[in-house]
Amino acid sequence: MPAAVFARPEFHPALDHLCDVRLLREQAFVNGRWIAADDRATFPVTDPATGLTLAFVASLGAAETTGAIDAAAAASAAWRGLLPQERTAILKRWHAEILAAKDDLALIMTLEQGKPLAESHGEIDYAASFVEFYAEEARRVSVEGVASHLPGAEMTLTRTPLGVVGLVTPWNFPAAMLTRKAAAALAAGCTVVAHPSGETPFSALALAELAQRAGMPGGVFNVVTGDAATIVGRMCEDARVRAMSFTGSTEIGRLIGGKCAPTVKRLIMELGGHAPLMIFADADLGKAVDIAVAAKFATSGQDCLAANRIYVERPVYERFLAAFAERIAALRVAPGLDDGAEIGPLMHGRAIEKVEIQVHDATSRGARCLVGGTRHPAGPLFYQPTLLADVPGNALIMREETFGPVAAVAPFDAEDEVLARANDSEYGLVAYLVTKDAARISRMTAALEYGMVAVNRVKITGAPVPFGGVKQSGLGREGSRHGLEAFTDIKYVCRDTV
């Protein structure tokens, strides 16, 4: 894209700071080419902090999606036929391209998603780590021998790539969620058709540009932009797409699962969270507050790992609230490009409305609003970091995800009580536990109905980690060798040796 397009007054002036303007792509990427929709339809992408337009992106439909699947299917045999070290070399070059473009990628992400620039830089590192990890794992896809139970027979198990896979990624982590899925699938020998959120397509398209520069063959990695229902529906219907990997809400996950049933696809899903954070009286109070701030307010609370329900043992409850309130009140609300920004805008008006409904519902049921509680003057999509105390269990915020900068806190009196409250949810992604009691840690981690448990810390994710939940928080795992194996089938061969 020529730099002159950024000088047009209706486009965002911050785009002038891109070092490599070719990373801001307005077309979809199919079969190694940049394509527009057949009818030239586009949709605008705006900066949630300012409302300014970034650019207009190609709005593809069912026909173009089928074309992307055609391309991925045609490229499948050659890609899976490469030696593992050949796929490794391409993924390593992709990793190097991502790191070299880190500043531009972070700028693009902040402009389309709104998160503070420091968080965007962190996400690019996180996204790159999956490409690096799976570049190495490509060479370690296991081949197993089986001790034969039949005379004159030799038995082997091999892992074979599924084929074409569909990837559907969310707006809150537009780079990392794509690389976590795509790098695993590509390392396994699968070809990919990806659909990024319409709110944040530029991060995915920039990654496609860098994959092309790294030598990714045409048709192996495709990015289709446009109406989600149309594109994802077409991927679900096509029998050549052998797996669908989705990150998003449980509600949409159910719909995708239903649409995939007729073709019996493999499903890998990371769905809703609604995480509990349990703080016991023996915990270091300062550390507990640090954990609560980090677990609740990263990405302005728009994170499936966000601590949505905070339970504090009664002997330290009021002291915790006082310290927590002081920290929340000091958080800097500002556009993500501003120096020192800690809380950016929410993604869209629906997110603001949901937060307002939950806060009003909680206070109407007796919760105390100690900090915030209203929109922020920084802009229409900004909400004040908010602390609600004494939130009853029947409040909406204690029953459904918030995806906003609102901390809901309630006291508890006994371990079995808080365990029951933590597990009383259809979700089971992550739980946070803060205590010094080793025996309690053993009891609680065993009894918590969650796929992941963080003990006395917040950050637990990374490329080597099997990320995922139980109950209605998802199916399967992403990251680690398990994330690669999810895109493979086991083939059993029994060979006569007589």
Phi, psi and omega in degrees: 000127180293147182298334185299333182297333182284346180279348178296134191296337182279354180259158188292126181295336181293343178295340176295344181273356175295129176284324181239096186292344179291347179282343177266096186257134180258355180252159175283165184240110184224128176057038177078011181232153176268122188233150172264169174293152180304324180263011180064018180292144178222168172222148182278149172241128185241157174281117182294341180283327186239341186081000180285146179285136174271310179185179178246132188250146180300131180255092183279163181234202185296319183296315180291327176295317175300321177298322178293321177293320175304313182296317180295320179294319180293328182275350190298312186298317181292321181292314180290338181280348176295150171297146180307321181292337176287319174294322177302316183297319179293316179296324178294322177292323176298316178302315180295322178295321180296314181294323180293332181259018189305315183295317178294318180297320179293319178298314179301316182296314180298321181293323183268335184253328177100347184293153178306145185302324179297321177293323179296318175301318178297322180291324178297319175300316180298314179299315181297327183297328178290322179294317179297315183297312184284339171301321178283320182295335179305330182271001186240016178298124195283147168238124186246146170261150179239129176295120187291137173257003181244137179293139176070025182233141173244134187236135176224152173240133175231155176259127181242144180295146181293324184125232178278134178232147177258136180237132180234119189242153186267175182273344187281332175226074192289341177263310187293323180291331177286313182292326179300322179278307189294317182297321178295313181297315180295319178297327180286345181103011178271158169256159197231137165239114185250142174236109177277160175304141178294341178282333185223060182280340190291329178296317180294318181293324176295321177294326176294318176302316181289326176296320178297317178297330181281356178095018176296125182296151178303138178088346183283321183229110184240141178235118185247119182253151179142203183294124186297315183300319181291311185291311181292322177301319179294319178295320180295324184284330188282121183293340180287339175278111190267349178209149172236124176248123188228136168239125182168204185285154176298322180301311179290326177301320177298318180296316179297318179301319179295320181289336180274345184303316183299332179256006173049058180278155167291135179243127172237114188226130171245110191248212188295162183244283181062052189288138170272145172238118184248121183243119181265161187295338181277355184290154170292117188296318179298318178293322179298320179293317177303315181297317182296318180296313182293319184287335183265319196254359174299144182054034180055031180082001183268067188212132179295342177270358184298140176288104185268334181232115182250119181248129184234131180298138192302322181302335180245010188300307185291324177294319177298314181301318181296315181290321180294317180299319180297318180292318181295317181297336183270353180296135184270119177265124183191162172305147187299336180277349180287144177299133176078006178298134178242328178237116178264193180285160168281167192288323184201174182298328180297326180292317177298315181297321179295317178299315180298319179296315182294318179295315179298317179299314182296314181291328178291341179261008174110358178292147176265132175264108184268333180216141173070222178103002180217172175296158181257144182292355180297337180166169186294340180255012178261139177232140181296136170305129193231142175238121174251129179248159178057041183281122181288155183296338181270002177291148180304320184294339176270356183245339183222156180300148180263309185057052178194172186276057181235121178261125179251122187236142177216151179275159170219164186243340186212155182299314182294329178295311184289329176297316179296320180291322179295319182279349182280070183201148174287346182267158178200052183273294182219148173229148179245136182229129180235110180194156176261354187279110184296321180294320178296319179302316179297315181296313186290316182296329177288326187267341181290130183270067183221149178288335181221143177227127177258124183248115177058031177196170179250305185287120178226354186271166179164165184303324181282358189264133173283099186271129176164173185234181178241180184053227184266024174265002173146179178227133176078188182224149174241154187082164179064183177294335179295327179293326175287316183297336178298336180260022178231159168249155174266124175254127180255127177240127177245116189244132178286128180252005182274000000 
